[in-house]
Amino acid sequence: MDATDRKLLNILQKNARTSLKDLAQQAFISAPTAATRLNHLEQSLLQGYRAQVDYKSLGYVIKAYVSLDLQPTQKPQFYRFVGGTPNVLECDCITGQYSMIMKVIYRSTEELDNFINHLQAFGRTTTQIVFSNVVADRGMQIEDQVN
């Protein structure tokens, strides 16, 4: 990956709908070159394109992080449960006191409480409800690596 690829990735993280023409102009390359590089990045590095939804506008006003202390033997059942719960936006296996952390959204604290009640069948939980978002999901500025 060179500086041009990094520039293209940074542009796309800000707006994945940037046209090839605009990508080329901003990266100081031709449109065919931008298309070729974009195709290579899609095959090797980009995981996809998607729209960012304002969940609050849809009524999902409660965002929380739920940690779970899960026994390894329960992972298959838990993975099925959490995979089938659309309100779980992310679920990561982590180190530390808890083994899983989930980012969830719900319309009310009652719905969140119901989810946590089901989750407690798998182990001990702790929940942090988000008051405000200081830094939105913005991607990562891709820069030259210093060795």
DSSP file (Angstrom, degrees, kcal/mol; ACC not computed):
  #  RESIDUE AA STRUCTURE BP1 BP2  ACC     N-H-->O    O-->H-N    N-H-->O    O-->H-N    TCO  KAPPA ALPHA  PHI   PSI    X-CA   Y-CA   Z-CA
    1    1 A M              0   0    0      0, 0.0     2,-0.2     0, 0.0     0, 0.0   0.000 360.0 360.0 360.0 130.7    0.0    0.0    0.0
    2    2 A D     >  -     0   0    0    142,-0.0     4,-2.2     1,-0.0     5,-0.2  -0.469 360.0 -83.4-111.6-173.9    1.4    3.4   -1.0
    3    3 A A  H  > S+     0   0    0      1,-0.2     4,-2.3     2,-0.2     5,-0.1   0.842 126.2  54.0 -61.9 -35.3    0.4    7.0   -0.2
    4    4 A T  H  > S+     0   0    0      2,-0.2     4,-2.5     1,-0.2    -1,-0.2   0.920 108.3  48.7 -66.8 -43.4   -2.2    7.0   -3.0
    5    5 A D  H  > S+     0   0    0      2,-0.2     4,-2.5     1,-0.2    -2,-0.2   0.918 111.5  50.2 -61.1 -42.8   -3.9    4.0   -1.6
    6    6 A R  H  X S+     0   0    0     -4,-2.2     4,-2.4     1,-0.2   136,-0.3   0.906 109.8  51.0 -62.0 -41.5   -3.9    5.5    1.9
    7    7 A K  H  X S+     0   0    0     -4,-2.3     4,-2.2     2,-0.2    -2,-0.2   0.924 110.4  49.2 -61.5 -45.1   -5.4    8.7    0.5
    8    8 A L  H  X S+     0   0    0     -4,-2.5     4,-2.5     1,-0.2    -2,-0.2   0.916 111.4  49.2 -61.1 -44.2   -8.2    6.7   -1.3
    9    9 A L  H  X S+     0   0    0     -4,-2.5     4,-2.1     1,-0.2    -1,-0.2   0.901 110.3  50.5 -62.8 -41.6   -9.0    4.8    1.9
   10   10 A N  H  X S+     0   0    0     -4,-2.4     4,-1.1     2,-0.2    -1,-0.2   0.898 111.5  48.2 -64.8 -40.0   -9.1    8.0    4.0
   11   11 A I  H >X S+     0   0    0     -4,-2.2     4,-2.0     1,-0.2     3,-0.6   0.941 112.0  49.0 -63.7 -47.5  -11.5    9.6    1.4
   12   12 A L  H 3< S+     0   0    0     -4,-2.5    -2,-0.2     1,-0.2    -1,-0.2   0.822 104.6  58.5 -65.6 -31.8  -13.8    6.6    1.3
   13   13 A Q  H 3< S+     0   0    0     -4,-2.1    -1,-0.2     1,-0.2     3,-0.2   0.822 110.0  44.5 -67.4 -28.6  -13.9    6.3    5.1
   14   14 A K  H << S+     0   0    0     -4,-1.1     2,-0.2    -3,-0.6    -2,-0.2   0.851 138.6   2.3 -80.6 -35.8  -15.4    9.9    5.2
   15   15 A N    ><  -     0   0    0     -4,-2.0     3,-1.6    -5,-0.1    -1,-0.3  -0.741  57.6-171.1-155.4 100.0  -17.8    9.2    2.3
   16   16 A A  T 3  S+     0   0    0      1,-0.3    -4,-0.1    -2,-0.2    -3,-0.1   0.606  87.1  64.7 -69.0 -10.7  -18.0    5.8    0.7
   17   17 A R  T 3   +     0   0    0     -5,-0.1    -1,-0.3     2,-0.0     2,-0.1   0.290  68.8 135.0 -95.3  10.0  -20.2    7.2   -2.0
   18   18 A T    <   -     0   0    0     -3,-1.6    -3,-0.0    -7,-0.1    -6,-0.0  -0.383  59.4-117.3 -58.8 131.2  -17.5    9.5   -3.4
   19   19 A S     >  -     0   0    0      1,-0.1     4,-2.9    -2,-0.1     5,-0.2  -0.256  16.3-114.5 -69.7 158.5  -17.5    9.2   -7.2
   20   20 A L  H  > S+     0   0    0      1,-0.2     4,-2.8     2,-0.2     5,-0.2   0.897 118.5  55.0 -58.0 -40.0  -14.5    7.8   -9.1
   21   21 A K  H  > S+     0   0    0      1,-0.2     4,-2.3     2,-0.2    -1,-0.2   0.938 111.4  42.8 -59.4 -47.7  -14.1   11.2  -10.7
   22   22 A D  H  > S+     0   0    0      2,-0.2     4,-2.7     1,-0.2     5,-0.2   0.886 112.6  53.4 -68.4 -38.4  -13.9   12.9   -7.2
   23   23 A L  H  X S+     0   0    0     -4,-2.9     4,-1.9     1,-0.2    -2,-0.2   0.944 110.8  47.4 -57.5 -47.4  -11.7   10.1   -5.8
   24   24 A A  H  X>S+     0   0    0     -4,-2.8     5,-2.5     1,-0.2     4,-0.7   0.918 112.8  48.1 -61.5 -45.2   -9.3   10.6   -8.8
   25   25 A Q  H ><5S+     0   0    0     -4,-2.3     3,-0.7     1,-0.2    -1,-0.2   0.927 113.1  46.8 -62.9 -45.2   -9.2   14.4   -8.4
   26   26 A Q  H 3<5S+     0   0    0     -4,-2.7    -1,-0.2     1,-0.2    -2,-0.2   0.792 117.4  43.1 -69.4 -27.2   -8.6   14.3   -4.6
   27   27 A A  H 3<5S-     0   0    0     -4,-1.9    -1,-0.2    -5,-0.2    -2,-0.2   0.424 109.8-122.2 -97.0  -0.1   -5.8   11.7   -5.0
   28   28 A F  T <<5S+     0   0    0     -3,-0.7     2,-0.3    -4,-0.7    -3,-0.2   0.903  73.4 112.7  60.0  45.0   -4.3   13.4   -8.0
   29   29 A I  S   <S-     0   0    0     -5,-2.5    -1,-0.2    -6,-0.1    -2,-0.2  -0.870  72.4 -88.6-135.4 170.0   -4.6   10.4  -10.3
   30   30 A S     >  -     0   0    0     -2,-0.3     4,-2.5     1,-0.1     5,-0.2  -0.384  36.7-113.6 -77.0 159.9   -6.7    9.6  -13.4
   31   31 A A  H  > S+     0   0    0      1,-0.2     4,-2.5     2,-0.2     5,-0.2   0.902 117.1  51.2 -62.1 -42.4  -10.1    8.1  -13.1
   32   32 A P  H  > S+     0   0    0      0, 0.0     4,-2.2     0, 0.0    -1,-0.2   0.902 111.2  48.7 -62.1 -37.7   -9.0    4.7  -14.7
   33   33 A T  H  > S+     0   0    0      2,-0.2     4,-2.6     1,-0.2     5,-0.2   0.907 110.6  50.7 -65.7 -41.2   -6.1    4.5  -12.2
   34   34 A A  H  X S+     0   0    0     -4,-2.5     4,-2.8     1,-0.2    -1,-0.2   0.912 110.1  50.4 -61.8 -42.0   -8.5    5.3   -9.3
   35   35 A A  H  X S+     0   0    0     -4,-2.5     4,-2.3     2,-0.2    -2,-0.2   0.911 111.7  47.6 -62.8 -43.0  -10.9    2.5  -10.6
   36   36 A T  H  X S+     0   0    0     -4,-2.2     4,-2.1     2,-0.2    -2,-0.2   0.927 114.8  45.3 -64.4 -45.8   -8.0    0.0  -10.8
   37   37 A R  H  X S+     0   0    0     -4,-2.6     4,-2.6     1,-0.2    -2,-0.2   0.900 112.4  51.5 -65.7 -40.2   -6.7    0.9   -7.3
   38   38 A L  H  X S+     0   0    0     -4,-2.8     4,-2.5    -5,-0.2    -1,-0.2   0.908 108.6  51.5 -63.5 -41.6  -10.2    0.9   -5.8
   39   39 A N  H  X S+     0   0    0     -4,-2.3     4,-1.7     2,-0.2    -1,-0.2   0.915 110.8  48.2 -60.6 -43.5  -10.8   -2.6   -7.3
   40   40 A H  H  X S+     0   0    0     -4,-2.1     4,-1.9     1,-0.2     5,-0.3   0.915 111.9  49.1 -63.5 -43.2   -7.6   -3.8   -5.7
   41   41 A L  H  X>S+     0   0    0     -4,-2.6     4,-3.0     1,-0.2     5,-2.9   0.880 108.9  53.4 -64.7 -37.4   -8.5   -2.3   -2.4
   42   42 A E  H  <5S+     0   0    0     -4,-2.5    -1,-0.2     1,-0.2    -2,-0.2   0.867 113.1  43.7 -64.8 -35.2  -11.9   -3.9   -2.5
   43   43 A Q  H  <5S+     0   0    0     -4,-1.7    -1,-0.2    -5,-0.2    -2,-0.2   0.789 127.9  26.4 -79.4 -27.7  -10.4   -7.3   -3.1
   44   44 A S  H  <5S+     0   0    0     -4,-1.9    -2,-0.2    -5,-0.2    -3,-0.2   0.745 135.1   3.1-108.8 -26.9   -7.6   -7.0   -0.5
   45   45 A L  T  <5S+     0   0    0     -4,-3.0     2,-0.2    -5,-0.3    -3,-0.2   0.707  94.8  89.2-135.3 -41.8   -8.7   -4.6    2.2
   46   46 A L      < -     0   0    0     -5,-2.9     3,-0.1     1,-0.1    -1,-0.1  -0.486  48.6-163.3 -73.8 135.1  -12.2   -3.1    2.1
   47   47 A Q        -     0   0    0      1,-0.4     2,-0.3    -2,-0.2    -1,-0.1   0.515  57.3 -69.3 -95.6  -6.8  -14.8   -5.2    3.9
   48   48 A G        -     0   0    0      2,-0.0     2,-0.4     0, 0.0    -1,-0.4  -0.841  44.8 -89.5 145.5 179.1  -17.8   -3.5    2.2
   49   49 A Y        +     0   0    0     -2,-0.3     2,-0.3    -3,-0.1   -32,-0.0  -0.962  41.9 164.6-124.8 142.7  -19.8   -0.3    2.0
   50   50 A R        -     0   0    0     -2,-0.4     2,-0.3     2,-0.0   -34,-0.2  -0.993  35.4-105.7-156.0 160.5  -22.8    0.6    4.2
   51   51 A A        -     0   0    0     -2,-0.3     2,-0.6   -35,-0.0    -2,-0.0  -0.632  28.7-128.4 -85.9 143.1  -25.0    3.4    5.2
   52   52 A Q        -     0   0    0     -2,-0.3     2,-0.4     2,-0.0    -1,-0.0  -0.842  27.9-154.0 -90.1 122.0  -24.7    5.0    8.7
   53   53 A V        -     0   0    0     -2,-0.6     2,-1.3     1,-0.0     3,-0.1  -0.785  16.7-131.6-100.6 138.2  -28.1    5.1   10.2
   54   54 A D    >>  -     0   0    0     -2,-0.4     3,-0.9     1,-0.2     4,-0.7  -0.743  25.2-172.0 -84.8  93.7  -29.2    7.6   12.9
   55   55 A Y  G >4>S+     0   0    0     -2,-1.3     5,-2.3     1,-0.3     3,-0.9   0.814  78.8  62.3 -61.6 -32.3  -30.8    5.0   15.2
   56   56 A K  G >45S+     0   0    0      1,-0.3     3,-1.7     3,-0.2    -1,-0.3   0.879  97.7  57.5 -61.9 -36.2  -32.2    7.7   17.5
   57   57 A S  G <45S+     0   0    0     -3,-0.9    -1,-0.3     1,-0.3    -2,-0.2   0.754 105.4  51.6 -64.7 -22.8  -34.3    9.0   14.6
   58   58 A L  G <<5S-     0   0    0     -3,-0.9    -1,-0.3    -4,-0.7    -2,-0.2   0.373 128.8 -98.4 -93.0   3.0  -35.8    5.5   14.4
   59   59 A G  T < 5S+     0   0    0     -3,-1.7     2,-1.6    -4,-0.2    -3,-0.2   0.435  84.7 129.3  97.4  -0.3  -36.6    5.5   18.1
   60   60 A Y      < +     0   0    0     -5,-2.3    47,-0.3     1,-0.2    -1,-0.2  -0.642  21.6 154.6 -88.3  83.7  -33.6    3.6   19.4
   61   61 A V        +     0   0    0     -2,-1.6     2,-0.6    46,-0.2    46,-0.2   0.551  46.7  78.0 -92.1  -9.7  -32.7    6.1   22.0
   62   62 A I  E     +A  106   0A   0     44,-2.7    44,-2.7    -3,-0.2     2,-0.4  -0.903  53.4 175.7-106.3 115.5  -30.9    3.8   24.4
   63   63 A K  E     +A  105   0A   0     -2,-0.6    67,-3.2    67,-0.4     2,-0.3  -0.971  13.6 166.2-114.4 134.9  -27.3    2.8   23.5
   64   64 A A  E     -AB 104 129A   0     40,-2.3    40,-2.8    -2,-0.4     2,-0.5  -0.957  35.8-132.5-144.8 160.5  -25.4    0.7   26.0
   65   65 A Y  E     -AB 103 128A   0     63,-2.7    63,-2.5    -2,-0.3     2,-0.5  -0.981  25.5-166.6-113.8 123.2  -22.4   -1.5   26.4
   66   66 A V  E     -AB 102 127A   0     36,-2.6    36,-2.6    -2,-0.5     2,-0.3  -0.951   2.8-159.5-116.2 123.3  -23.1   -4.8   28.1
   67   67 A S  E     -AB 101 126A   0     59,-3.0    59,-1.7    -2,-0.5     2,-0.4  -0.793   8.3-164.3-100.6 145.8  -20.3   -7.0   29.4
   68   68 A L  E     -AB 100 125A   0     32,-2.5    32,-2.0    -2,-0.3    31,-1.9  -0.995  20.3-144.8-135.2 132.9  -20.7  -10.7   30.0
   69   69 A D  E     - B   0 124A   0     55,-2.8    55,-0.5    -2,-0.4     2,-0.4  -0.850  36.3-176.6 -93.3 101.6  -18.7  -13.2   32.0
   70   70 A L  E     - B   0 123A   0     -2,-0.9    53,-0.1    53,-0.2     5,-0.1  -0.852  25.4-130.9-110.9 133.2  -19.2  -16.3   29.8
   71   71 A Q    >   -     0   0    0     51,-0.7     3,-2.1    -2,-0.4     4,-0.4  -0.612  25.4-122.7 -76.8 139.8  -18.0  -19.8   30.4
   72   72 A P  G >  S+     0   0    0      0, 0.0     3,-1.3     0, 0.0    -1,-0.1   0.814 110.4  61.3 -53.7 -33.0  -16.2  -21.3   27.3
   73   73 A T  G 3  S+     0   0    0      1,-0.2     4,-0.3     2,-0.1    -2,-0.0   0.716 101.3  54.4 -68.3 -18.5  -18.7  -24.2   27.2
   74   74 A Q  G <> S+     0   0    0     -3,-2.1     4,-2.7     1,-0.2    -1,-0.2   0.479  78.7  98.4 -92.1  -3.3  -21.5  -21.8   26.7
   75   75 A K  H <> S+     0   0    0     -3,-1.3     4,-3.2    -4,-0.4     5,-0.3   0.895  78.4  52.4 -56.8 -46.0  -20.1  -20.1   23.6
   76   76 A P  H  > S+     0   0    0      0, 0.0     4,-1.7     0, 0.0    -1,-0.2   0.933 115.0  41.7 -58.0 -45.3  -22.0  -22.0   21.0
   77   77 A Q  H  > S+     0   0    0     -4,-0.3     4,-2.3     2,-0.2    -2,-0.2   0.906 116.4  49.4 -66.7 -41.1  -25.4  -21.3   22.6
   78   78 A F  H  X S+     0   0    0     -4,-2.7     4,-3.3     1,-0.2     5,-0.4   0.928 108.0  53.3 -64.1 -44.8  -24.4  -17.7   23.3
   79   79 A Y  H  X S+     0   0    0     -4,-3.2     4,-2.1    -5,-0.2    -1,-0.2   0.890 110.6  47.7 -59.2 -39.9  -23.2  -17.1   19.7
   80   80 A R  H  X S+     0   0    0     -4,-1.7     4,-1.3    -5,-0.3    -1,-0.2   0.932 114.6  46.7 -64.8 -44.8  -26.5  -18.3   18.4
   81   81 A F  H  < S+     0   0    0     -4,-2.3     3,-0.5     1,-0.2    -2,-0.2   0.962 117.0  40.7 -61.5 -53.7  -28.4  -16.1   20.8
   82   82 A V  H >< S+     0   0    0     -4,-3.3     3,-1.2     1,-0.2     6,-0.2   0.852 112.2  56.4 -69.0 -33.5  -26.4  -13.0   20.2
   83   83 A G  H 3< S+     0   0    0     -4,-2.1    -1,-0.2    -5,-0.4    -2,-0.2   0.781 108.3  48.7 -66.9 -26.0  -26.3  -13.6   16.5
   84   84 A G  T 3< S+     0   0    0     -4,-1.3    -1,-0.3    -3,-0.5    -2,-0.2   0.323  90.7  90.6 -95.0   7.2  -30.1  -13.7   16.4
   85   85 A T    X   -     0   0    0     -3,-1.2     3,-1.9    -4,-0.2    -1,-0.1  -0.875  57.7-166.8-106.4 102.4  -30.5  -10.5   18.4
   86   86 A P  T 3  S+     0   0    0      0, 0.0    -1,-0.1     0, 0.0    -4,-0.0   0.710  82.2  68.0 -65.2 -19.7  -30.7   -7.6   15.9
   87   87 A N  T 3  S+     0   0    0     17,-0.1    18,-1.8     2,-0.0     2,-0.9   0.631  78.3  92.1 -74.5 -11.9  -30.3   -5.0   18.6
   88   88 A V  E <   +C  104   0A   0     -3,-1.9    16,-0.2    -6,-0.2     3,-0.1  -0.753  52.1 178.3 -84.3 108.9  -26.7   -6.2   19.2
   89   89 A L  E     +     0   0A   0     14,-2.6     2,-0.3    -2,-0.9    -1,-0.2   0.840  67.9   4.6 -80.3 -35.1  -24.7   -3.9   16.9
   90   90 A E  E     -C  103   0A   0     13,-1.4    13,-2.0     2,-0.0     2,-0.3  -0.991  57.2-171.9-147.5 149.9  -21.3   -5.4   17.9
   91   91 A C  E     -C  102   0A   0     -2,-0.3     2,-0.4    11,-0.2    11,-0.2  -0.934  12.7-177.4-145.4 122.3  -20.1   -8.2   20.1
   92   92 A D  E     -C  101   0A   0      9,-2.8     9,-2.3    -2,-0.3     2,-0.5  -0.946  27.2-130.3-123.9 141.6  -16.4   -8.7   20.8
   93   93 A C  E     -C  100   0A   0     -2,-0.4     7,-0.3     7,-0.2     2,-0.2  -0.787  43.1-179.6 -84.0 127.5  -14.5  -11.4   22.8
   94   94 A I        -     0   0    0      5,-2.2     2,-0.2    -2,-0.5     0, 0.0  -0.752  27.7-113.2-129.2 169.4  -12.3   -9.5   25.2
   95   95 A T  S    S+     0   0    0     -2,-0.2     3,-0.3     2,-0.0     2,-0.3  -0.557  71.0  48.0 -93.4 166.3   -9.6  -10.0   27.9
   96   96 A G  S    S-     0   0    0     -2,-0.2    -2,-0.0     1,-0.2     0, 0.0  -0.673 110.1 -22.5 108.0-158.8  -10.2   -9.0   31.5
   97   97 A Q  S    S+     0   0    0     -2,-0.3     2,-0.3     2,-0.0    -1,-0.2   0.815 128.4  44.8 -63.3 -33.9  -12.9   -9.6   34.1
   98   98 A Y        -     0   0    0     -3,-0.3   -29,-0.3   -29,-0.1     3,-0.1  -0.779  67.0-152.7-110.4 156.5  -15.5  -10.2   31.4
   99   99 A S  S    S+     0   0    0    -31,-1.9    -5,-2.2    -2,-0.3     2,-0.3   0.646  77.3  37.5-103.7 -17.1  -15.2  -12.3   28.3
  100  100 A M  E     -AC  68  93A   0    -32,-2.0   -32,-2.5    -7,-0.3     2,-0.4  -0.977  56.7-169.4-134.1 146.9  -17.6  -10.5   26.0
  101  101 A I  E     -AC  67  92A   0     -9,-2.3    -9,-2.8    -2,-0.3     2,-0.4  -0.997  10.6-167.5-135.1 135.0  -18.7   -6.9   25.4
  102  102 A M  E     -AC  66  91A   0    -36,-2.6   -36,-2.6    -2,-0.4     2,-0.6  -0.953  17.3-147.7-124.8 139.3  -21.7   -5.9   23.3
  103  103 A K  E     +AC  65  90A   0    -13,-2.0   -14,-2.6    -2,-0.4   -13,-1.4  -0.935  34.5 176.0-100.7 119.9  -22.8   -2.6   21.9
  104  104 A V  E     -AC  64  88A   0    -40,-2.8   -40,-2.3    -2,-0.6     2,-0.4  -0.870  22.6-155.0-128.0 156.9  -26.6   -2.6   21.8
  105  105 A I  E     +A   63   0A   0    -18,-1.8     2,-0.3    -2,-0.3   -42,-0.2  -0.994  17.4 170.6-130.9 141.5  -29.4   -0.3   21.0
  106  106 A Y  E     -A   62   0A   0    -44,-2.7   -44,-2.7    -2,-0.4   -45,-0.1  -0.964  39.8-127.0-144.6 160.3  -33.0   -0.3   22.3
  107  107 A R  S    S+     0   0    0     -2,-0.3     2,-0.3   -47,-0.3   -46,-0.2   0.745  92.6   8.9 -78.3 -25.1  -36.1    1.9   22.3
  108  108 A S  S  > S-     0   0    0    -46,-0.1     4,-1.9     1,-0.1    -1,-0.1  -0.965  71.9-111.4-151.2 163.6  -36.4    1.8   26.1
  109  109 A T  H  > S+     0   0    0     -2,-0.3     4,-2.7     1,-0.2     5,-0.1   0.794 117.1  61.1 -68.1 -27.0  -34.7    0.8   29.3
  110  110 A E  H  > S+     0   0    0      2,-0.2     4,-2.1     1,-0.2    -1,-0.2   0.919 104.7  46.6 -65.1 -42.8  -37.4   -1.8   29.7
  111  111 A E  H  > S+     0   0    0      2,-0.2     4,-2.1     1,-0.2    -2,-0.2   0.905 113.2  49.6 -64.3 -41.2  -36.4   -3.5   26.4
  112  112 A L  H  X S+     0   0    0     -4,-1.9     4,-2.5     1,-0.2    -2,-0.2   0.919 109.6  51.6 -62.1 -43.8  -32.7   -3.3   27.4
  113  113 A D  H  X S+     0   0    0     -4,-2.7     4,-2.4     1,-0.2    -2,-0.2   0.888 108.1  51.9 -61.0 -40.1  -33.6   -4.9   30.8
  114  114 A N  H  X S+     0   0    0     -4,-2.1     4,-1.8     2,-0.2    -1,-0.2   0.908 109.9  49.1 -63.2 -42.8  -35.5   -7.7   29.0
  115  115 A F  H  X S+     0   0    0     -4,-2.1     4,-2.4     1,-0.2    -2,-0.2   0.930 111.4  49.1 -61.2 -46.1  -32.4   -8.4   26.9
  116  116 A I  H  X S+     0   0    0     -4,-2.5     4,-2.1     1,-0.2    -2,-0.2   0.883 106.8  56.0 -63.7 -38.8  -30.1   -8.4   30.0
  117  117 A N  H  < S+     0   0    0     -4,-2.4     4,-0.2     1,-0.2    -1,-0.2   0.916 111.3  43.7 -59.2 -43.0  -32.5  -10.8   31.8
  118  118 A H  H >< S+     0   0    0     -4,-1.8     3,-1.3     1,-0.2    -2,-0.2   0.883 112.1  54.4 -66.6 -38.4  -32.1  -13.2   28.9
  119  119 A L  H >< S+     0   0    0     -4,-2.4     3,-2.4     1,-0.3     4,-0.5   0.818  93.1  70.0 -66.0 -32.0  -28.4  -12.7   28.7
  120  120 A Q  T 3< S+     0   0    0     -4,-2.1    -1,-0.3     1,-0.3    -2,-0.2   0.602  80.5  75.6 -67.5  -9.8  -27.9  -13.5   32.4
  121  121 A A  T <  S+     0   0    0     -3,-1.3    -1,-0.3    -4,-0.2    -2,-0.2   0.721  98.9  47.0 -67.9 -19.9  -28.7  -17.1   31.6
  122  122 A F  S <  S-     0   0    0     -3,-2.4   -51,-0.7     1,-0.3     2,-0.3   0.623 126.6 -69.9 -96.0 -16.5  -25.2  -17.2   30.2
  123  123 A G  E    S-B   70   0A   0     -4,-0.5    -1,-0.3   -53,-0.1   -53,-0.2  -0.953  72.5 -25.1 154.5-173.4  -23.4  -15.5   33.1
  124  124 A R  E     -B   69   0A   0    -55,-0.5   -55,-2.8    -2,-0.3     2,-0.3  -0.429  57.9-165.6 -71.6 139.7  -22.8  -12.4   35.1
  125  125 A T  E     -B   68   0A   0    -57,-0.2     2,-0.3    -2,-0.1   -57,-0.2  -0.841  17.3-166.4-124.4 161.3  -23.4   -9.0   33.3
  126  126 A T  E     -B   67   0A   0    -59,-1.7   -59,-3.0    -2,-0.3     2,-0.4  -0.976  14.5-157.1-141.8 145.2  -22.6   -5.4   33.8
  127  127 A T  E     -B   66   0A   0     -2,-0.3     2,-0.5   -61,-0.2   -61,-0.2  -0.971  11.8-169.9-130.1 136.3  -24.2   -2.6   31.8
  128  128 A Q  E     -B   65   0A   0    -63,-2.5   -63,-2.7    -2,-0.4     2,-0.4  -0.987  16.1-150.3-122.4 119.8  -23.1    1.0   30.9
  129  129 A I  E     -B   64   0A   0     -2,-0.5     2,-0.4   -65,-0.2   -65,-0.3  -0.743  20.6-122.9 -89.6 136.1  -25.7    3.2   29.3
  130  130 A V        -     0   0    0    -67,-3.2   -67,-0.4    -2,-0.4     3,-0.1  -0.637  24.1-175.4 -82.8 128.6  -24.3    5.9   27.0
  131  131 A F        -     0   0    0     -2,-0.4     2,-0.3     1,-0.3    -1,-0.2   0.874  69.2 -11.1 -85.8 -45.2  -25.3    9.5   27.8
  132  132 A S        -     0   0    0      0, 0.0     2,-0.6     0, 0.0    -1,-0.3  -0.974  63.1-116.0-153.3 163.0  -23.7   11.1   24.8
  133  133 A N        +     0   0    0     -2,-0.3     3,-0.2     1,-0.2    -3,-0.0  -0.917  24.8 176.8-108.7 114.4  -21.3   10.4   22.0
  134  134 A V  S    S+     0   0    0     -2,-0.6     2,-0.4     1,-0.3    -1,-0.2   0.882  78.3  21.3 -84.4 -42.4  -18.1   12.4   22.1
  135  135 A V  S    S-     0   0    0      0, 0.0    -1,-0.3     0, 0.0     3,-0.1  -0.973  80.3-146.9-129.7 115.9  -16.4   10.9   19.0
  136  136 A A        -     0   0    0     -2,-0.4     2,-0.5    -3,-0.2     3,-0.0  -0.308  44.3 -74.9 -74.9 163.4  -18.6    9.2   16.4
  137  137 A D        +     0   0    0      1,-0.2    -1,-0.2    -2,-0.0     3,-0.1  -0.463  66.0 159.7 -58.8 111.8  -17.4    6.1   14.4
  138  138 A R        -     0   0    0     -2,-0.5    -1,-0.2     1,-0.4    -2,-0.1   0.328  42.4-121.8-122.5   4.7  -15.1    7.9   12.1
  139  139 A G        -     0   0    0      2,-0.1     2,-0.5     1,-0.0    -1,-0.4  -0.292  41.4 -69.3  76.3-172.5  -12.8    5.2   10.8
  140  140 A M        -     0   0    0     -3,-0.1     2,-0.4    -2,-0.0  -127,-0.1  -0.979  38.6-119.5-124.4 128.9   -9.1    5.5   11.3
  141  141 A Q        -     0   0    0     -2,-0.5     2,-0.7     1,-0.1    -2,-0.1  -0.520  31.8-142.7 -64.0 119.6   -6.8    8.0    9.5
  142  142 A I        +     0   0    0     -2,-0.4     2,-0.2  -136,-0.3  -132,-0.1  -0.788  30.6 167.8 -94.0 118.8   -4.4    5.8    7.6
  143  143 A E        -     0   0    0     -2,-0.7     2,-0.1     1,-0.1  -136,-0.0  -0.701  43.5 -70.0-123.0 172.2   -0.9    7.2    7.6
  144  144 A D        -     0   0    0     -2,-0.2     2,-0.4     1,-0.1    -1,-0.1  -0.381  52.8-121.1 -60.2 139.6    2.6    6.1    6.7
  145  145 A Q        -     0   0    0     -2,-0.1     2,-0.5    -3,-0.0    -1,-0.1  -0.715  19.2-144.9 -86.4 134.9    3.9    3.5    9.1
  146  146 A V              0   0    0     -2,-0.4    -1,-0.0     1,-0.1     0, 0.0  -0.875 360.0 360.0-100.4 126.8    7.1    4.4   10.8
  147  147 A N              0   0    0     -2,-0.5    -1,-0.1     0, 0.0    -2,-0.0   0.423 360.0 360.0 -99.6 360.0    9.5    1.5   11.5
